[in-house]
Amino acid sequence: MNIPGISFFDLASQRLDWLSESQRVVAENVANADTPGFRARTTAEFGEMLSGERVAGLAVTDPGHIRGTDAAGPVRVIEDPEAWATSLDGNSVVLEQQAIRASELSGGYQLAATLYRKGHEFLRLAVSANP
C-alpha cells in the first residue's frame, strides 16, 4: 500500500463505502434471522479493502468480481466467524449481536462523515484565506 499517495478524501470515501456495505450485510442478516440454515455474514476488515491487491489469495482485477458491479472497492463478504450461537435449524444470526454491530457501524459512519466534512471546511478556509 502506498501511504503517501493516499488522498484524505479518497480514504474517507472508501471508509464510507465500506461502512455502507457493512450496514447492508447487517440488514441482510436481520432480514434472514428466521431463515433455516442461514449463516450470519460480515465484511472483511477495512484494511483488506484498502490493500485491494489480494482477496482470499486471488489477484483482484476488477472490484465487481468480488461483489456486485456497483462495488467501489473489493469489499469481501464472509461468514461471520464471531457468531454467538447457532439455533437448532442451523441459523447463526443473533439479533442482539447484529444490533451491536449496527450501532458500531453507525458511530463509525458518523465519525467518517464528520472527518470528511471537516476536511472540506479546512480546504475552504485555506482557499479563502488572504495571503
ZAPA-450909 format. One record per atom (N, C-alpha, C, O): residue number from 0; residue in three letters; z, y negated, x negated. Coordinates in pm, whole numbers, always signed. Atoms other than C-alpha are relative to their C-alpha. Last residue first. Layout:
BEGIN
+-----+-----+--------+--------+--------+
!   i !  aa !      Z !      Y !      X !
+-----+-----+--------+--------+--------+
! NUM ! ALA !      Z !      Y !      X !
...
+-----+-----+--------+--------+--------+
***
This chain:
BEGIN
+-----+-----+--------+--------+--------+
!   i !  aa !      Z !      Y !      X !
+-----+-----+--------+--------+--------+
! 130 ! PRO !    -21 !    -18 !   +144 !
! 130 ! PRO !   +185 !  -3596 !   +222 !
! 130 ! PRO !    +75 !   -112 !    -65 !
! 130 ! PRO !   +100 !   -109 !   -185 !
! 129 ! ASN !    +71 !   +105 !    +77 !
! 129 ! ASN !   +241 !  -3619 !   +599 !
! 129 ! ASN !    +27 !    +18 !   -149 !
! 129 ! ASN !   +141 !    +44 !   -189 !
! 128 ! ALA !    -84 !    +82 !    +88 !
! 128 ! ALA !   +348 !  -3294 !   +762 !
! 128 ! ALA !    -86 !   -101 !    -76 !
! 128 ! ALA !   -194 !    -68 !   -124 !
! 127 ! SER !    -20 !   +133 !    -55 !
! 127 ! SER !   +120 !  -3174 !  +1045 !
! 127 ! SER !    +84 !    -91 !    -89 !
! 127 ! SER !    +94 !   -211 !    -61 !
! 126 ! VAL !   +130 !    +67 !    -17 !
! 126 ! VAL !    -17 !  -2873 !   +857 !
! 126 ! VAL !    +19 !   -143 !    +47 !
! 126 ! VAL !    -56 !   -231 !     +5 !
! 125 ! ALA !    +60 !    +23 !   +131 !
! 125 ! ALA !   +321 !  -2757 !   +729 !
! 125 ! ALA !   -131 !    -77 !    +10 !
! 125 ! ALA !   -160 !   -162 !    -75 !
! 124 ! LEU !    -79 !   +102 !    +68 !
! 124 ! LEU !   +487 !  -2801 !  +1069 !
! 124 ! LEU !    -62 !    -34 !   -135 !
! 124 ! LEU !    -70 !   -152 !   -172 !
! 123 ! ARG !    +28 !   +127 !    -69 !
! 123 ! ARG !   +209 !  -2609 !  +1245 !
! 123 ! ARG !    +76 !   -114 !    -68 !
! 123 ! ARG !    +22 !   -224 !    -82 !
! 122 ! LEU !   +135 !    +44 !    +38 !
! 122 ! LEU !   +237 !  -2335 !   +984 !
! 122 ! LEU !    -35 !   -133 !    +65 !
! 122 ! LEU !    -92 !   -221 !     +1 !
! 121 ! PHE !     -7 !    +40 !   +141 !
! 121 ! PHE !   +615 !  -2311 !  +1034 !
! 121 ! PHE !   -137 !    -51 !    -47 !
! 121 ! PHE !   -145 !   -154 !   -115 !
! 120 ! GLU !    -67 !   +131 !     +5 !
! 120 ! GLU !   +576 !  -2306 !  +1413 !
! 120 ! GLU !     +6 !    -53 !   -143 !
! 120 ! GLU !    -14 !   -172 !   -166 !
! 119 ! HIS !    +95 !   +100 !    -51 !
! 119 ! HIS !   +321 !  -2025 !  +1383 !
! 119 ! HIS !    +61 !   -139 !     -3 !
! 119 ! HIS !     -7 !   -235 !    -38 !
! 118 ! GLY !   +105 !    +15 !   +101 !
! 118 ! GLY !   +558 !  -1826 !  +1164 !
! 118 ! GLY !   -104 !   -103 !    +41 !
! 118 ! GLY !   -148 !   -184 !    -40 !
! 117 ! LYS !    -56 !    +88 !   +105 !
! 117 ! LYS !   +840 !  -1893 !  +1409 !
! 117 ! LYS !   -101 !    -21 !   -113 !
! 117 ! LYS !   -108 !   -130 !   -170 !
! 116 ! ARG !     -2 !   +136 !    -52 !
! 116 ! ARG !   +626 !  -1744 !  +1689 !
! 116 ! ARG !    +53 !    -98 !   -104 !
! 116 ! ARG !     -3 !   -207 !   -120 !
! 115 ! TYR !   +140 !    +42 !    -11 !
! 115 ! TYR !   +553 !  -1429 !  +1487 !
! 115 ! TYR !     -7 !   -145 !    +47 !
! 115 ! TYR !    -82 !   -226 !     -9 !
! 114 ! LEU !    +47 !    +25 !   +136 !
! 114 ! LEU !   +920 !  -1396 !  +1392 !
! 114 ! LEU !   -144 !    -50 !     +0 !
! 114 ! LEU !   -179 !   -141 !    -75 !
! 113 ! THR !    -66 !   +122 !    +47 !
! 113 ! THR !  +1020 !  -1434 !  +1758 !
! 113 ! THR !    -45 !    -35 !   -141 !
! 113 ! THR !    -73 !   -152 !   -170 !
! 112 ! ALA !    +65 !   +111 !    -69 !
! 112 ! ALA !   +764 !  -1173 !  +1868 !
! 112 ! ALA !    +59 !   -134 !    -44 !
! 112 ! ALA !    -14 !   -232 !    -60 !
! 111 ! ALA !   +134 !    +17 !    +57 !
! 111 ! ALA !   +890 !   -929 !  +1603 !
! 111 ! ALA !    -73 !   -118 !    +64 !
! 111 ! ALA !   -140 !   -194 !     -5 !
! 110 ! LEU !    -11 !    +49 !   +137 !
! 110 ! LEU !  +1253 !   -980 !  +1707 !
! 110 ! LEU !   -138 !    -27 !    -60 !
! 110 ! LEU !   -161 !   -133 !   -119 !
! 109 ! GLN !    -45 !   +139 !     -7 !
! 109 ! GLN !  +1180 !   -947 !  +2080 !
! 109 ! GLN !    +10 !    -61 !   -140 !
! 109 ! GLN !    -29 !   -176 !   -160 !
! 108 ! TYR !   +113 !    +79 !    -47 !
! 108 ! TYR !   +977 !   -630 !  +2016 !
! 108 ! TYR !    +38 !   -148 !     +6 !
! 108 ! TYR !    -40 !   -235 !    -35 !
! 107 ! GLY !    +96 !    +12 !   +110 !
! 107 ! GLY !  +1255 !   -478 !  +1806 !
! 107 ! GLY !   -118 !    -86 !    +39 !
! 107 ! GLY !   -168 !   -164 !    -43 !
! 106 ! GLY !    -59 !    +89 !   +101 !
! 106 ! GLY !  +1511 !   -551 !  +2078 !
! 106 ! GLY !    -94 !    -21 !   -117 !
! 106 ! GLY !   -107 !   -134 !   -166 !
! 105 ! SER !     +0 !   +134 !    -58 !
! 105 ! SER !  +1285 !   -395 !  +2341 !
! 105 ! SER !    +57 !   -102 !    -98 !
! 105 ! SER !     +2 !   -211 !   -115 !
! 104 ! LEU !   +137 !    +53 !    +11 !
! 104 ! LEU !  +1221 !    -93 !  +2120 !
! 104 ! LEU !     -8 !   -142 !    +55 !
! 104 ! LEU !    -79 !   -226 !     +0 !
! 103 ! GLU !    +24 !    +29 !   +142 !
! 103 ! GLU !  +1595 !    -31 !  +2081 !
! 103 ! GLU !   -138 !    -62 !    -19 !
! 103 ! GLU !   -153 !   -157 !    -96 !
! 102 ! SER !    -80 !   +118 !    +33 !
! 102 ! SER !  +1642 !    -59 !  +2459 !
! 102 ! SER !    -20 !    -40 !   -146 !
! 102 ! SER !    -34 !   -159 !   -176 !
! 101 ! ALA !    +67 !   +115 !    -61 !
! 101 ! ALA !  +1355 !   +183 !  +2525 !
! 101 ! ALA !    +74 !   -130 !    -32 !
! 101 ! ALA !    +11 !   -233 !    -57 !
! 100 ! ARG !   +122 !    +27 !    +78 !
! 100 ! ARG !  +1507 !   +432 !  +2277 !
! 100 ! ARG !    -73 !   -123 !    +54 !
! 100 ! ARG !   -118 !   -207 !    -24 !
!  99 ! ILE !    -46 !    +58 !   +127 !
!  99 ! ILE !  +1847 !   +410 !  +2448 !
!  99 ! ILE !   -120 !    -39 !    -86 !
!  99 ! ILE !   -123 !   -147 !   -144 !
!  98 ! ALA !    -49 !   +134 !    -31 !
!  98 ! ALA !  +1685 !   +464 !  +2787 !
!  98 ! ALA !    +48 !    -70 !   -126 !
!  98 ! ALA !    +23 !   -189 !   -145 !
!  97 ! GLN !   +118 !    +84 !    -16 !
!  97 ! GLN !  +1487 !   +761 !  +2649 !
!  97 ! GLN !    +40 !   -145 !    +32 !
!  97 ! GLN !    -27 !   -239 !    -11 !
!  96 ! GLN !    +58 !    +20 !   +134 !
!  96 ! GLN !  +1807 !   +922 !  +2521 !
!  96 ! GLN !   -121 !    -93 !     +8 !
!  96 ! GLN !   -140 !   -178 !    -78 !
!  95 ! GLU !    -91 !    +90 !    +71 !
!  95 ! GLU !  +1973 !   +874 !  +2861 !
!  95 ! GLU !    -54 !    -33 !   -140 !
!  95 ! GLU !    -47 !   -147 !   -185 !
!  94 ! LEU !    +21 !   +138 !    -43 !
!  94 ! LEU !  +1669 !  +1024 !  +3033 !
!  94 ! LEU !    +91 !   -100 !    -71 !
!  94 ! LEU !    +49 !   -212 !   -100 !
!  93 ! VAL !   -134 !    +38 !    -46 !
!  93 ! VAL !  +1681 !  +1345 !  +2830 !
!  93 ! VAL !     -9 !   -149 !    +32 !
!  93 ! VAL !    -32 !   -231 !    -56 !
!  92 ! VAL !    -22 !   +142 !    -25 !
!  92 ! VAL !  +1329 !  +1487 !  +2798 !
!  92 ! VAL !   +141 !    -21 !    +54 !
!  92 ! VAL !   +178 !    +38 !   +156 !
!  91 ! SER !    -96 !    +53 !    +98 !
!  91 ! SER !  +1322 !  +1837 !  +2642 !
!  91 ! SER !    +24 !   -151 !    +17 !
!  91 ! SER !    +79 !   -214 !    -73 !
!  90 ! ASN !    +19 !   +144 !    +12 !
!  90 ! ASN !  +1164 !  +2028 !  +2933 !
!  90 ! ASN !   +106 !    -57 !    -94 !
!  90 ! ASN !   +225 !    -29 !    -79 !
!  89 ! GLY !    +68 !    +33 !   +124 !
!  89 ! GLY !  +1163 !  +2405 !  +2875 !
!  89 ! GLY !    -26 !   -148 !    -21 !
!  89 ! GLY !    -89 !   -186 !   -120 !
!  88 ! ASP !   +144 !     -8 !    -24 !
!  88 ! ASP !  +1247 !  +2508 !  +3235 !
!  88 ! ASP !    -82 !    -43 !   -122 !
!  88 ! ASP !   -205 !    -52 !   -114 !
!  87 ! LEU !    +41 !   -139 !    -19 !
!  87 ! LEU !  +1605 !  +2592 !  +3134 !
!  87 ! LEU !   -151 !    +13 !    +23 !
!  87 ! LEU !   -209 !   +117 !     -8 !
!  86 ! SER !    -48 !    -62 !   -123 !
!  86 ! SER !  +1654 !  +2239 !  +3000 !
!  86 ! SER !    -53 !   +143 !    +13 !
!  86 ! SER !   -134 !   +187 !    -69 !
!  85 ! THR !   +114 !    -58 !    -72 !
!  85 ! THR !  +1609 !  +2138 !  +2638 !
!  85 ! THR !    +56 !    +70 !   +123 !
!  85 ! THR !   +150 !   +148 !   +114 !
!  84 ! ALA !    -18 !   -129 !    -67 !
!  84 ! ALA !  +1857 !  +1908 !  +2471 !
!  84 ! ALA !   -130 !    +45 !    +63 !
!  84 ! ALA !   -224 !    -33 !    +81 !
!  83 ! TRP !   -139 !    -44 !    -12 !
!  83 ! TRP !  +1907 !  +1606 !  +2250 !
!  83 ! TRP !    +15 !   +139 !    +57 !
!  83 ! TRP !   +102 !   +215 !    +14 !
!  82 ! ALA !    -29 !    -18 !   -142 !
!  82 ! ALA !  +1551 !  +1552 !  +2134 !
!  82 ! ALA !   +138 !    +63 !    +14 !
!  82 ! ALA !   +170 !   +159 !    -56 !
!  81 ! GLU !   -139 !    +34 !    -27 !
!  81 ! GLU !  +1567 !  +1449 !  +1767 !
!  81 ! GLU !    +35 !    +11 !   +148 !
!  81 ! GLU !   +134 !    -47 !   +193 !
!  80 ! PRO !    -87 !    -96 !    +68 !
!  80 ! PRO !  +1247 !  +1622 !  +1651 !
!  80 ! PRO !   +149 !    -23 !    +29 !
!  80 ! PRO !   +232 !    +62 !     -2 !
!  79 ! ASP !   -124 !    +63 !    +44 !
!  79 ! ASP !  +1048 !  +1433 !  +1917 !
!  79 ! ASP !    +92 !   +103 !    -65 !
!  79 ! ASP !   +145 !   +191 !     +3 !
!  78 ! GLU !   -112 !    -52 !    -79 !
!  78 ! GLU !   +705 !  +1592 !  +1934 !
!  78 ! GLU !   +129 !    -55 !    -59 !
!  78 ! GLU !   +145 !    -59 !   -181 !
!  77 ! ILE !    -47 !   -133 !    +39 !
!  77 ! ILE !   +460 !  +1363 !  +1760 !
!  77 ! ILE !   +107 !    +47 !    +98 !
!  77 ! ILE !   +164 !    -31 !   +173 !
!  76 ! VAL !    -99 !    -43 !   -100 !
!  76 ! VAL !   +248 !  +1058 !  +1843 !
!  76 ! VAL !    +34 !   +145 !    -31 !
!  76 ! VAL !    -54 !   +231 !    -42 !
!  75 ! ARG !     -1 !   -143 !    -27 !
!  75 ! ARG !    +70 !   +912 !  +1540 !
!  75 ! ARG !   +113 !    +33 !    +97 !
!  75 ! ARG !   +228 !     -5 !    +75 !
!  74 ! VAL !   -133 !    -28 !    -54 !
!  74 ! VAL !     -4 !   +543 !  +1543 !
!  74 ! VAL !     +0 !   +146 !    +43 !
!  74 ! VAL !    -65 !   +183 !   +140 !
!  73 ! PRO !    -28 !   -143 !    -19 !
!  73 ! PRO !   -311 !   +514 !  +1320 !
!  73 ! PRO !   +145 !    +25 !    +43 !
!  73 ! PRO !   +228 !    +67 !    -38 !
!  72 ! GLY !    -28 !    -66 !   +126 !
!  72 ! GLY !   -393 !   +150 !  +1377 !
!  72 ! GLY !    +34 !   +144 !    +27 !
!  72 ! GLY !    +43 !   +186 !   +143 !
!  71 ! ALA !    +18 !    +99 !   +104 !
!  71 ! ALA !   -509 !    -85 !  +1648 !
!  71 ! ALA !    +22 !    +61 !   -137 !
!  71 ! ALA !    -24 !     +5 !   -237 !
!  70 ! ALA !   -109 !     +8 !    +97 !
!  70 ! ALA !   -559 !   +203 !  +1890 !
!  70 ! ALA !    -30 !   -103 !   -108 !
!  70 ! ALA !   -141 !   -106 !   -162 !
!  69 ! ASP !    -54 !   +136 !     +0 !
!  69 ! ASP !   -807 !   +131 !  +2168 !
!  69 ! ASP !   +111 !    -18 !   -101 !
!  69 ! ASP !   +173 !   -125 !   -105 !
!  68 ! THR !    +89 !    +92 !    +68 !
!  68 ! THR !  -1014 !   +442 !  +2092 !
!  68 ! THR !    +52 !   -143 !     -3 !
!  68 ! THR !     +0 !   -225 !    -79 !
!  67 ! GLY !   +109 !    +63 !    -74 !
!  67 ! GLY !   -731 !   +674 !  +2184 !
!  67 ! GLY !    -80 !   -105 !    -75 !
!  67 ! GLY !    -35 !   -154 !   -179 !
!  66 ! ARG !    -37 !    +22 !   -140 !
!  66 ! ARG !   -500 !   +827 !  +1921 !
!  66 ! ARG !   -113 !    -79 !    +63 !
!  66 ! ARG !   -195 !   -132 !    -11 !
!  65 ! ILE !   -141 !    -39 !     -9 !
!  65 ! ILE !   -552 !   +965 !  +1570 !
!  65 ! ILE !    +48 !    -10 !   +144 !
!  65 ! ILE !   +115 !    +81 !   +193 !
!  64 ! HIS !    -10 !   -146 !    +15 !
!  64 ! HIS !   -931 !   +965 !  +1563 !
!  64 ! HIS !   +143 !    +48 !    +17 !
!  64 ! HIS !   +165 !   +166 !    +46 !
!  63 ! GLY !    +22 !    -65 !   -128 !
!  63 ! GLY !   -940 !   +612 !  +1707 !
!  63 ! GLY !     +7 !   +152 !     -8 !
!  63 ! GLY !    +18 !   +219 !    +95 !
!  62 ! PRO !   -125 !     -7 !    -75 !
!  62 ! PRO !   -785 !   +484 !  +1383 !
!  62 ! PRO !    -15 !    +69 !   +135 !
!  62 ! PRO !    +81 !   +129 !   +184 !
!  61 ! ASP !    +14 !    +85 !   -118 !
!  61 ! ASP !  -1107 !   +578 !  +1198 !
!  61 ! ASP !   +130 !    +12 !    +81 !
!  61 ! ASP !   +169 !   +123 !   +117 !
!  60 ! THR !   +126 !    +73 !    +15 !
!  60 ! THR !  -1133 !   +733 !   +852 !
!  60 ! THR !    -24 !    -96 !   +115 !
!  60 ! THR !    -99 !   -192 !   +102 !
!  59 ! VAL !    +32 !    +71 !   -123 !
!  59 ! VAL !   -775 !   +851 !   +824 !
!  59 ! VAL !   -126 !    -81 !    -25 !
!  59 ! VAL !   -126 !   -175 !   -104 !
!  58 ! ALA !    +44 !   +137 !    +23 !
!  58 ! ALA !   -751 !  +1109 !   +546 !
!  58 ! ALA !    -37 !    -64 !   +133 !
!  58 ! ALA !   -105 !     -2 !   +215 !
!  57 ! LEU !   +143 !    +25 !    -17 !
!  57 ! LEU !   -559 !  +1416 !   +655 !
!  57 ! LEU !    -32 !   -145 !    -30 !
!  57 ! LEU !    +48 !   -234 !     -1 !
!  56 ! GLY !    +78 !    -55 !   +109 !
!  56 ! GLY !   -221 !  +1534 !   +525 !
!  56 ! GLY !   -148 !    -23 !    +10 !
!  56 ! GLY !   -223 !    +23 !    -77 !
!  55 ! ALA !    -11 !   -146 !     +0 !
!  55 ! ALA !    -40 !  +1484 !   +855 !
!  55 ! ALA !    -91 !    +61 !   -104 !
!  55 ! ALA !   -151 !   +167 !    -81 !
!  54 ! VAL !    -80 !    -39 !   -115 !
!  54 ! VAL !   -163 !  +1124 !   +864 !
!  54 ! VAL !     -3 !   +151 !     +4 !
!  54 ! VAL !   -110 !   +210 !    +19 !
!  53 ! ARG !     -6 !   -141 !    -34 !
!  53 ! ARG !   -289 !   +983 !   +540 !
!  53 ! ARG !    +92 !    +20 !   +119 !
!  53 ! ARG !   +200 !    -38 !   +128 !
!  52 ! GLU !    +85 !    -80 !    +87 !
!  52 ! GLU !   -411 !   +641 !   +436 !
!  52 ! GLU !     -1 !   +147 !    +41 !
!  52 ! GLU !   -107 !   +209 !    +46 !
!  51 ! GLY !   +131 !    -24 !    -57 !
!  51 ! GLY !   -285 !   +415 !   +711 !
!  51 ! GLY !    -90 !    +90 !    -80 !
!  51 ! GLY !   -206 !   +110 !    -43 !
!  50 ! SER !    +76 !    -59 !   +111 !
!  50 ! SER !     +2 !   +308 !   +487 !
!  50 ! SER !   -141 !    +31 !    +44 !
!  50 ! SER !   -235 !     +8 !    -31 !
!  49 ! LEU !    +39 !   +101 !    +98 !
!  49 ! LEU !   +121 !    +72 !   +757 !
!  49 ! LEU !    -83 !    +59 !   -113 !
!  49 ! LEU !   -180 !     -1 !   -158 !
!  48 ! MET !   +112 !    +76 !    -55 !
!  48 ! MET !   +115 !   +338 !  +1029 !
!  48 ! MET !    -49 !   -102 !   -102 !
!  48 ! MET !   -169 !   -125 !   -115 !
!  47 ! GLU !   +116 !    -90 !     +3 !
!  47 ! GLU !   +331 !   +566 !   +817 !
!  47 ! GLU !   -123 !    -71 !    +53 !
!  47 ! GLU !   -233 !    -53 !     +2 !
!  46 ! GLY !    +51 !     -4 !   +137 !
!  46 ! GLY !   +572 !   +278 !   +758 !
!  46 ! GLY !   -121 !    +90 !    -14 !
!  46 ! GLY !   -210 !    +63 !    -95 !
!  45 ! PHE !    +88 !   +115 !    +19 !
!  45 ! PHE !   +609 !   +232 !  +1134 !
!  45 ! PHE !    -61 !     +0 !   -140 !
!  45 ! PHE !   -177 !    -38 !   -157 !
!  44 ! GLU !    -60 !   +124 !    +51 !
!  44 ! GLU !   +759 !   +581 !  +1168 !
!  44 ! GLU !   -106 !   -109 !    -24 !
!  44 ! GLU !   -222 !    -80 !    -51 !
!  43 ! ALA !    -39 !    -11 !   +141 !
!  43 ! ALA !   +581 !   +844 !  +1375 !
!  43 ! ALA !    +51 !   -137 !    -46 !
!  43 ! ALA !    +27 !   -239 !    +20 !
!  42 ! THR !   +101 !    +41 !    +96 !
!  42 ! THR !   +579 !   +788 !  +1750 !
!  42 ! THR !    +55 !    +21 !   -141 !
!  42 ! THR !   +175 !    +16 !   -164 !
!  41 ! THR !    -33 !   +128 !    +60 !
!  41 ! THR !   +790 !   +989 !  +1991 !
!  41 ! THR !   -114 !    -38 !    -93 !
!  41 ! THR !   -204 !    +42 !   -118 !
!  40 ! ARG !    +80 !    +43 !   +114 !
!  40 ! ARG !   +747 !  +1285 !  +2222 !
!  40 ! ARG !    +50 !   -135 !    -50 !
!  40 ! ARG !   +124 !   -205 !    +19 !
!  39 ! ALA !    -14 !   +143 !    +28 !
!  39 ! ALA !   +968 !  +1480 !  +2459 !
!  39 ! ALA !    -79 !    -34 !   -126 !
!  39 ! ALA !    -83 !    +43 !   -221 !
!  38 ! ARG !    -80 !    +27 !   +120 !
!  38 ! ARG !   +831 !  +1829 !  +2531 !
!  38 ! ARG !     +3 !   -151 !    -24 !
!  38 ! ARG !   -101 !   -216 !    -25 !
!  37 ! PHE !    +39 !   +122 !    +72 !
!  37 ! PHE !   +709 !  +1908 !  +2882 !
!  37 ! PHE !    +96 !    -24 !   -115 !
!  37 ! PHE !   +217 !    -17 !    -98 !
!  36 ! GLY !    +64 !    -25 !   +128 !
!  36 ! GLY !   +769 !  +2274 !  +2974 !
!  36 ! GLY !    -41 !   -124 !    -78 !
!  36 ! GLY !    -91 !   -113 !   -190 !
!  35 ! PRO !    -41 !   -119 !    +74 !
!  35 ! PRO !   +845 !  +2204 !  +3340 !
!  35 ! PRO !    -81 !    +17 !   -130 !
!  35 ! PRO !   -204 !     +4 !   -129 !
!  34 ! THR !   +113 !    -91 !    +18 !
!  34 ! THR !   +768 !  +1845 !  +3439 !
!  34 ! THR !    +44 !   +121 !    -82 !
!  34 ! THR !    +86 !   +106 !   -196 !
!  33 ! ASP !    -17 !   -117 !    -87 !
!  33 ! ASP !  +1083 !  +1674 !  +3567 !
!  33 ! ASP !   -113 !   +101 !    -14 !
!  33 ! ASP !   -120 !   +197 !    +63 !
!  32 ! ALA !   -136 !    -54 !    +15 !
!  32 ! ALA !  +1116 !  +1415 !  +3288 !
!  32 ! ALA !    +24 !   +125 !    +84 !
!  32 ! ALA !   +110 !   +206 !    +49 !
!  31 ! ASN !     +8 !   -147 !     +3 !
!  31 ! ASN !   +739 !  +1366 !  +3279 !
!  31 ! ASN !   +137 !    +66 !    -12 !
!  31 ! ASN !   +146 !   +182 !    -53 !
!  30 ! ALA !    +84 !    -44 !   -111 !
!  30 ! ALA !   +737 !   +999 !  +3385 !
!  30 ! ALA !     -7 !   +153 !     +9 !
!  30 ! ALA !    -27 !   +208 !   +117 !
!  29 ! VAL !    -77 !    +18 !   -124 !
!  29 ! VAL !  +1031 !   +933 !  +3152 !
!  29 ! VAL !    -80 !    +50 !   +120 !
!  29 ! VAL !    -24 !   +114 !   +209 !
!  28 ! ASN !   -111 !    -95 !     +0 !
!  28 ! ASN !   +844 !  +1082 !  +2856 !
!  28 ! ASN !    +79 !     -9 !   +130 !
!  28 ! ASN !   +110 !    +94 !   +192 !
!  27 ! GLU !    +56 !   -132 !    -31 !
!  27 ! GLU !   +528 !   +889 !  +2944 !
!  27 ! GLU !   +109 !   +106 !     +4 !
!  27 ! GLU !   +107 !   +194 !    +90 !
!  26 ! ALA !    +34 !     +2 !   -143 !
!  26 ! ALA !   +730 !   +564 !  +2954 !
!  26 ! ALA !    -60 !   +135 !    +43 !
!  26 ! ALA !    -30 !   +184 !   +152 !
!  25 ! VAL !   -127 !    -13 !    -73 !
!  25 ! VAL !   +882 !   +647 !  +2613 !
!  25 ! VAL !    -28 !     +4 !   +151 !
!  25 ! VAL !    +32 !    +84 !   +222 !
!  24 ! VAL !    -43 !   -140 !    +15 !
!  24 ! VAL !   +531 !   +705 !  +2473 !
!  24 ! VAL !   +131 !    +23 !    +74 !
!  24 ! VAL !   +148 !   +127 !   +138 !
!  23 ! ARG !    +87 !    -80 !    -86 !
!  23 ! ARG !   +412 !   +369 !  +2612 !
!  23 ! ARG !    +41 !   +147 !     -4 !
!  23 ! ARG !    +41 !   +215 !    +99 !
!  22 ! GLN !    -48 !    +20 !   -136 !
!  22 ! GLN !   +714 !   +199 !  +2451 !
!  22 ! GLN !    -84 !    +81 !    +99 !
!  22 ! GLN !    -31 !   +133 !   +197 !
!  21 ! SER !   -126 !    -75 !    -12 !
!  21 ! SER !   +618 !   +350 !  +2114 !
!  21 ! SER !    +57 !    -12 !   +141 !
!  21 ! SER !   +108 !    +86 !   +195 !
!  20 ! GLU !    +35 !   -142 !    -10 !
!  20 ! GLU !   +261 !   +224 !  +2157 !
!  20 ! GLU !   +126 !    +85 !    +16 !
!  20 ! GLU !   +126 !   +181 !    +93 !
!  19 ! SER !    +66 !    -19 !   -129 !
!  19 ! SER !   +389 !   -128 !  +2226 !
!  19 ! SER !    -36 !   +146 !    +22 !
!  19 ! SER !    -13 !   +200 !   +130 !
!  18 ! LEU !   -106 !     +5 !   -102 !
!  18 ! LEU !   +629 !   -114 !  +1931 !
!  18 ! LEU !    -58 !    +23 !   +139 !
!  18 ! LEU !     +2 !    +92 !   +221 !
!  17 ! TRP !    -79 !   -123 !    +12 !
!  17 ! TRP !   +346 !     -3 !  +1701 !
!  17 ! TRP !   +109 !     +6 !   +107 !
!  17 ! TRP !   +129 !   +110 !   +169 !
!  16 ! ASP !    +84 !   -110 !    -47 !
!  16 ! ASP !   +118 !   -282 !  +1826 !
!  16 ! ASP !    +78 !   +132 !     -3 !
!  16 ! ASP !    +73 !   +210 !    +92 !
!  15 ! LEU !     +5 !    +13 !   -145 !
!  15 ! LEU !   +397 !   -539 !  +1782 !
!  15 ! LEU !    -85 !   +112 !    +62 !
!  15 ! LEU !    -50 !   +165 !   +167 !
!  14 ! ARG !   -131 !    -41 !    -50 !
!  14 ! ARG !   +453 !   -414 !  +1427 !
!  14 ! ARG !     +4 !     -6 !   +153 !
!  14 ! ARG !    +56 !    +85 !   +218 !
!  13 ! GLN !     -5 !   -145 !     +8 !
!  13 ! GLN !    +81 !   -439 !  +1355 !
!  13 ! GLN !   +133 !    +53 !    +52 !
!  13 ! GLN !   +137 !   +157 !   +119 !
!  12 ! SER !    +88 !    -51 !   -104 !
!  12 ! SER !    +81 !   -799 !  +1479 !
!  12 ! SER !     -1 !   +153 !     +1 !
!  12 ! SER !     +1 !   +213 !   +108 !
!  11 ! ALA !    -70 !    +20 !   -127 !
!  11 ! ALA !   +383 !   -885 !  +1264 !
!  11 ! ALA !    -83 !    +56 !   +116 !
!  11 ! ALA !    -29 !   +116 !   +208 !
!  10 ! LEU !   -113 !    -92 !     -4 !
!  10 ! LEU !   +212 !   -733 !   +959 !
!  10 ! LEU !    +76 !    -10 !   +132 !
!  10 ! LEU !   +110 !    +91 !   +193 !
!   9 ! ASP !    +57 !   -133 !    -16 !
!   9 ! ASP !   -113 !   -916 !  +1026 !
!   9 ! ASP !   +112 !   +103 !    +13 !
!   9 ! ASP !   +106 !   +192 !    +97 !
!   8 ! PHE !    +43 !    -11 !   -139 !
!   8 ! PHE !    +78 !  -1241 !  +1077 !
!   8 ! PHE !    -63 !   +136 !    +28 !
!   8 ! PHE !    -47 !   +190 !   +138 !
!   7 ! PHE !   -117 !     +0 !    -86 !
!   7 ! PHE !   +265 !  -1205 !   +750 !
!   7 ! PHE !    -40 !    +24 !   +145 !
!   7 ! PHE !    +21 !   +103 !   +216 !
!   6 ! SER !    -27 !   +127 !    -66 !
!   6 ! SER !    -57 !  -1117 !   +569 !
!   6 ! SER !   +123 !    +15 !    +89 !
!   6 ! SER !   +142 !   +119 !   +152 !
!   5 ! ILE !    -34 !    -10 !   -141 !
!   5 ! ILE !    -48 !   -812 !   +346 !
!   5 ! ILE !    +34 !   -139 !    +54 !
!   5 ! ILE !   +122 !   -207 !     +2 !
!   4 ! GLY !   +116 !    +26 !    -84 !
!   4 ! GLY !   -236 !   -850 !    +17 !
!   4 ! GLY !    +29 !     +5 !   +148 !
!   4 ! GLY !    -62 !    -13 !   +229 !
!   3 ! PRO !    +41 !   +140 !     +8 !
!   3 ! PRO !    +78 !   -888 !   -196 !
!   3 ! PRO !   -117 !    -35 !    +93 !
!   3 ! PRO !   -132 !   -150 !   +131 !
!   2 ! ILE !    -96 !    +94 !    -58 !
!   2 ! ILE !   +212 !   -554 !    -60 !
!   2 ! ILE !    -46 !   -145 !    -11 !
!   2 ! ILE !    -40 !   -217 !    +89 !
!   1 ! ASN !    +14 !   +123 !    +77 !
!   1 ! ASN !    -98 !   -343 !   -133 !
!   1 ! ASN !    +89 !   -108 !    +60 !
!   1 ! ASN !    +44 !   -183 !   +147 !
!   0 ! MET !     +0 !   +117 !    -85 !
!   0 ! MET !     +0 !     +0 !     +0 !
!   0 ! MET !     +0 !   -124 !    -90 !
!   0 ! MET !    +75 !   -131 !   -187 !
+-----+-----+--------+--------+--------+
***
